[in-house]
Amino acid sequence: MATESQRPVVEPLLMLNLAMYAVVSAIAGWAVNYSINETYDAASRLSYPLRLFPIYFPIGNMATGLFVLFALVAGVVGIGSSIAGILSIREDRPGSWASGASFAVVAWALTLLAMGLACKEIDLKGRNASLRTLEAFTIILTATQLFCVGAFHVGVDGMVSESRRHQAGRV
């Protein structure tokens, strides 16, 4: 069956993505916590329009706030997607692989959005080592999640064609 040939490819990718999404969530969570703790002191020295932003990020540049928030959302959704994907490929049914593939596409789309903001943050410069690590993990995760989406879809196509071939012999 197609899942037997795809499982050795998809399962290690899902485990890798799970670990990397956990790192992204941890670093982004730290950055949000740090900015909440430092917002009052840092924002009191800012001009009036900048004080209106609820979370001021004293680390990084003007793209840091959106990047960190989207990286946190992508990390949490990616963790859920990886866990759901691992459970769905172990179930070994065409419907379960299709649900795993749809979760993977949603996580990839959010990671792609966070990667775009990471590229903007890199372009603006002025960030610390933690943010550079978060950017690197986000960019790498975009590629590995895309491979995972592709492997899921190849597995789904193989399972669907296999089930159609078995059903064609029946009356």
C-alpha positions as CSV (number, residue, x, y, z in Angstrom):
1,M,0.0,0.0,0.0
2,A,1.1,3.6,-0.5
3,T,1.3,4.4,3.1
4,E,3.9,1.8,3.8
5,S,6.3,3.5,1.3
6,Q,5.4,7.0,2.5
7,R,5.4,6.4,6.3
8,P,9.2,6.3,6.6
9,V,9.4,9.7,4.8
10,V,6.5,11.5,6.6
11,E,6.9,10.3,10.2
12,P,10.5,11.6,10.7
13,L,9.6,14.9,9.0
14,L,6.7,15.2,11.4
15,M,8.9,14.5,14.4
16,L,11.5,17.0,13.2
17,N,8.8,19.6,12.6
18,L,7.3,19.0,16.0
19,A,10.6,19.7,17.7
20,M,11.3,22.7,15.6
21,Y,7.8,24.2,16.1
22,A,8.3,23.7,19.9
23,V,11.5,25.7,19.7
24,V,9.8,28.4,17.6
25,S,6.9,28.6,20.1
26,A,9.3,28.8,23.1
27,I,11.5,31.6,21.6
28,A,8.4,33.5,20.4
29,G,6.7,33.1,23.8
30,W,9.9,34.3,25.5
31,A,9.9,37.4,23.2
32,V,6.3,38.2,23.9
33,N,6.8,37.8,27.6
34,Y,9.9,40.0,27.5
35,S,8.2,42.7,25.6
36,I,5.2,42.7,27.9
37,N,7.5,43.1,30.9
38,E,9.5,45.9,29.3
39,T,6.7,47.7,27.5
40,Y,5.8,50.2,30.2
41,D,9.4,51.4,30.7
42,A,10.4,51.5,27.1
43,A,7.1,52.9,25.7
44,S,7.1,55.8,28.2
45,R,10.1,57.3,26.4
46,L,8.4,57.0,22.9
47,S,6.4,59.6,21.1
48,Y,2.7,59.6,21.2
49,P,1.7,57.5,18.2
50,L,4.0,54.7,19.1
51,R,2.6,54.5,22.6
52,L,-0.7,53.2,21.2
53,F,0.7,49.9,20.1
54,P,-0.3,47.4,22.9
55,I,3.0,45.5,22.9
56,Y,6.1,47.4,22.1
57,F,9.1,45.2,21.3
58,P,12.3,46.9,22.7
59,I,14.3,44.1,21.1
60,G,14.5,44.2,17.3
61,N,13.0,46.6,14.9
62,M,9.5,47.8,13.7
63,A,8.7,44.4,12.1
64,T,9.5,42.4,15.3
65,G,6.1,42.8,16.8
66,L,4.2,41.2,14.0
67,F,6.8,38.7,13.3
68,V,6.9,37.4,16.8
69,L,3.2,37.2,17.1
70,F,2.7,35.4,13.8
71,A,5.7,33.0,14.7
72,L,4.0,32.2,18.0
73,V,0.7,31.4,16.2
74,A,2.4,29.4,13.5
75,G,4.4,27.5,16.2
76,V,1.3,26.5,18.2
77,V,-0.7,25.5,15.0
78,G,2.4,23.6,13.8
79,I,2.7,21.7,17.0
80,G,-1.0,20.7,16.7
81,S,-0.5,19.9,13.0
82,S,2.4,17.7,13.7
83,I,0.7,15.8,16.5
84,A,-2.5,15.4,14.3
85,G,-0.3,14.2,11.4
86,I,1.5,11.6,13.5
87,L,-1.8,10.2,14.8
88,S,-3.4,10.3,11.3
89,I,-0.6,8.3,9.6
90,R,-0.7,5.7,12.3
91,E,-4.4,5.2,11.7
92,D,-3.6,4.2,8.1
93,R,-6.8,5.1,6.3
94,P,-7.2,7.4,3.2
95,G,-9.4,9.7,5.2
96,S,-6.9,10.1,8.0
97,W,-4.1,10.9,5.6
98,A,-6.2,13.5,4.0
99,S,-7.0,15.2,7.3
100,G,-3.3,15.1,8.1
101,A,-2.5,16.7,4.8
102,S,-5.1,19.5,5.3
103,F,-3.6,20.3,8.8
104,A,-0.2,20.4,7.2
105,V,-1.3,22.9,4.6
106,V,-2.8,25.2,7.2
107,A,0.4,25.1,9.3
108,W,2.5,25.7,6.2
109,A,0.5,28.7,5.2
110,L,0.9,30.3,8.7
111,T,4.6,29.4,8.7
112,L,4.9,31.0,5.3
113,L,3.3,34.2,6.5
114,A,5.7,34.2,9.5
115,M,8.6,33.6,7.1
116,G,7.7,36.7,5.1
117,L,7.7,38.8,8.2
118,A,11.0,37.3,9.2
119,C,12.4,38.3,5.8
120,K,11.2,41.8,6.4
121,E,12.8,41.9,9.8
122,I,16.1,40.7,8.4
123,D,15.8,43.5,5.8
124,L,15.3,46.2,8.5
125,K,18.3,44.9,10.6
126,G,18.8,45.7,14.3
127,R,17.9,42.6,16.1
128,N,19.4,40.4,18.7
129,A,20.6,36.7,18.7
130,S,17.3,35.3,19.9
131,L,15.4,36.9,17.1
132,R,18.0,35.7,14.5
133,T,17.5,32.2,15.8
134,L,13.7,32.5,15.6
135,E,14.1,33.8,12.0
136,A,16.3,30.9,11.0
137,F,14.0,28.3,12.5
138,T,11.0,29.9,10.8
139,I,12.7,29.9,7.4
140,I,13.9,26.3,7.8
141,L,10.4,25.2,9.0
142,T,8.8,26.7,5.9
143,A,10.9,24.3,3.7
144,T,10.5,21.2,5.9
145,Q,6.7,21.8,6.3
146,L,6.5,22.1,2.5
147,F,8.2,18.7,2.1
148,C,5.8,17.3,4.7
149,V,2.8,18.6,2.8
150,G,4.2,17.1,-0.5
151,A,4.8,13.7,1.2
152,F,1.3,13.7,2.6
153,H,-0.3,14.5,-0.7
154,V,1.7,11.8,-2.5
155,G,0.6,9.3,0.2
156,V,-3.1,10.4,-0.2
157,D,-2.9,10.0,-4.0
158,G,-1.3,6.6,-3.6
159,M,-4.0,5.4,-1.1
160,V,-6.8,6.7,-3.3
161,S,-5.5,5.0,-6.4
162,E,-4.9,1.8,-4.4
163,S,-8.5,1.8,-3.0
164,R,-9.9,2.5,-6.5
165,R,-8.0,-0.4,-7.9
166,H,-9.4,-2.7,-5.2
167,Q,-12.9,-1.5,-5.8
168,A,-12.7,-1.9,-9.6
169,G,-12.5,-5.7,-9.1
170,R,-15.6,-5.8,-7.0
171,V,-19.2,-5.8,-8.2
